[in-house]
Amino acid sequence: MVASLPSNDHPLTLRLLSALFYGLASIIIVFVNKILLTNLGFPSFFVVGLGQMASTIIILRVLSFFRKATIPSYDNSIIRKVFPLPLLYIVNLITGLGGTQAINLPMFTVLRRFSIAMTMGLEYVVLGVVASYAVRFSVFLMIAGSVVAAIYDLTFDIIGYSYILANNAATAANGVYMKKKLDAKDLGRDGLLYYNCLFMFPPALLFAYYTGDIDKTMEFVCGGSMTVSLWLSFLLSCVCGFVLNYSLMLCTHYNSALTTTCIGPIKNLIVTYAGMFTSGDFVFGWANFLGINISVFGSILYTYVTFRKSSSKNRSIVVSAKSVEKRPLV
């Protein structure tokens, strides 16, 4: 028996393009949602979430028809395989959009880093995984910087902060639960994404109707407030919801989970500083700015530590595999 080596046989061009595609998609959707919900004043982030779910269902079904995506046929076991992932998916989607609308982009990206600390805590409680000292220190810097930035945030919004904290909890729970929900793997990424949206679209639509979000949006549209820019931004946001998930799948496929993880802090770095000048709702304060930069430094350190840890692990696997290959057969 020969140990398997970590390898990547995909061409360098595909690896670079897929990583760039994911990074650009991540940045674009944040700014598109911010422009749509804050700058252009679209009345309901819940309706935007419905649009993203609907576009994902339609696009995946069309791709499946042309054999470009694989969606398993429905049977009664699928519900058991995916739940409660659809619930976590919709909480993630809606609270993320709500937070995007309510608070400025620099604080949005800073507060989102709480999800890393929550995931680390859940992994310890649920999976028994203990993070290294370097990882814990980098996470401490991220959280400490976020707390300082939040205390001195001159645009503090309790509703927006609540959305982001709920979004962090849903992100952490989804990440940890996916590790235990191994039965969902036989659905594939396409099938899991498709059924997540399909199962949650009807209840989300009913919720939006009873909360008045549908009526509020219809009044906004029928009242002539939907300009060409708003329509284009709304449609782009819907499509970007699917593109982001698709680009994530491609990046992970052609590269590795490590590459995908490292792109996140780099993307957030761009969003944080670009958002100070483009979002229109950031109010500068030295203490807030210092806290943001401490959190940013912590995220960069976290990426470096994660990369070093993964590289060391891969080298150990290679050494072990070579020693197995050289071992004489008896």
Buried (B, 14 or more C-beta within 10 A) or exposed (E): EEEEEEEEEEEEEEBEBBBEBBBEBBBBBBBBBBBBBBBBEBBBBBBBBBBBBBBBBEBBEEBBEEEEBBBBEEEEEBEEBBBEBBBBBBBBBBBBBBBBBBBBBBBBBBBBBBBBBBBBBBBEEEEEEEBEEBBBBBBEBBBBBBBBBBEBBEBBBEEBBBBBBBBBBBBBBBBBBBEEBEEBEEBBBBBBBBBBBBBBBEEBBEBBEEEEBBEBBEEBBEEEEBEEEBEEBBEBBBBBBBBBBBBBBBBBBBBBEBBBBBBBBBBBBBBBBBBBEBBEBBEEBEEBBBBBBBBBBBBBBBBBBBBEBBEEEBEEBBEEBEEEEEEEEE
